[in-house]
Amino acid sequence: MRTGKIIDIECKCGYRLFRYYKAGKGRLIKVMISRLTEDYVGLQGAETHSRPQCPNCHKEIGIIRMIHGEPALKLNQGRIQPIRI
């Protein structure tokens, strides 16, 4: 895999959702579930088209879709802290 770094993804309420290996530059738009290092929401094993919520504030953080043949979380940009690398 390309060079990248591990980042913490937090909800706007401050709750840590997961740790993710981000490859490349730019905004975080989708989260490939295979690249999660720690999962505090329960994304691993979730069904396609489910809408995970923040365990703290119960707001929807995105939708799980199949992207490039593997499950990924398409993030709701208004619900996470802004991240740009």
C-alpha positions as CSV (number, residue, x, y, z in Angstrom):
1,M,0.0,0.0,0.0
2,R,1.1,3.6,-0.6
3,T,2.5,5.7,2.1
4,G,0.0,7.3,4.4
5,K,-0.8,7.8,8.1
6,I,-3.2,6.7,10.7
7,I,-5.7,9.3,11.8
8,D,-8.4,9.5,14.4
9,I,-11.9,10.3,13.1
10,E,-14.2,12.1,15.6
11,C,-17.8,13.1,15.5
12,K,-18.7,16.8,15.9
13,C,-19.7,16.0,19.5
14,G,-16.1,14.9,20.2
15,Y,-16.6,11.2,20.4
16,R,-13.8,9.1,18.7
17,L,-15.5,7.0,16.0
18,F,-12.5,5.0,14.6
19,R,-8.8,5.1,13.6
20,Y,-8.2,4.9,9.9
21,Y,-5.2,4.4,7.6
22,K,-5.4,7.4,5.2
23,A,-3.5,7.0,2.0
24,G,-2.9,9.9,-0.2
25,K,-3.7,13.6,0.1
26,G,-6.9,15.6,0.4
27,R,-10.2,15.4,2.3
28,L,-11.6,12.2,3.8
29,I,-14.7,11.4,1.8
30,K,-15.0,7.7,2.1
31,V,-13.6,5.2,4.6
32,M,-12.7,1.8,3.3
33,I,-13.6,-0.7,6.0
34,S,-10.6,-2.9,5.3
35,R,-8.3,0.0,6.3
36,L,-9.8,0.5,9.8
37,T,-7.2,-0.1,12.6
38,E,-9.7,0.5,15.5
39,D,-13.5,0.6,15.3
40,Y,-15.6,2.1,18.1
41,V,-18.8,2.2,16.1
42,G,-19.1,-1.4,14.8
43,L,-18.6,-0.8,11.1
44,Q,-16.8,-4.1,10.5
45,G,-19.4,-6.6,9.7
46,A,-22.2,-4.1,9.0
47,E,-24.5,-4.6,6.1
48,T,-24.5,-2.7,2.9
49,H,-26.8,0.4,2.8
50,S,-26.9,0.5,6.6
51,R,-26.5,3.9,8.2
52,P,-24.2,3.8,11.3
53,Q,-24.7,6.4,14.1
54,C,-22.5,8.0,16.6
55,P,-22.9,6.1,19.9
56,N,-22.7,9.3,21.9
57,C,-25.1,11.8,20.1
58,H,-27.0,9.2,17.9
59,K,-26.5,11.2,14.7
60,E,-26.0,9.5,11.4
61,I,-22.3,9.5,10.2
62,G,-22.8,8.1,6.7
63,I,-23.9,5.2,4.6
64,I,-22.2,1.9,3.9
65,R,-21.8,1.3,0.1
66,M,-19.8,-1.0,-2.2
67,I,-17.1,1.2,-3.7
68,H,-14.5,-0.4,-6.1
69,G,-15.8,-3.9,-5.1
70,E,-15.3,-3.5,-1.3
71,P,-17.5,-2.1,1.5
72,A,-16.8,1.5,2.4
73,L,-18.5,4.2,4.5
74,K,-19.5,7.3,2.5
75,L,-19.2,10.0,5.1
76,N,-21.7,12.6,6.0
77,Q,-19.3,15.6,5.9
78,G,-21.4,17.6,8.3
79,R,-21.1,15.1,11.1
80,I,-17.3,14.6,11.5
81,Q,-14.5,16.9,12.5
82,P,-12.9,18.4,9.4
83,I,-9.8,16.4,8.3
84,R,-7.5,17.2,5.4
85,I,-4.0,15.8,4.8
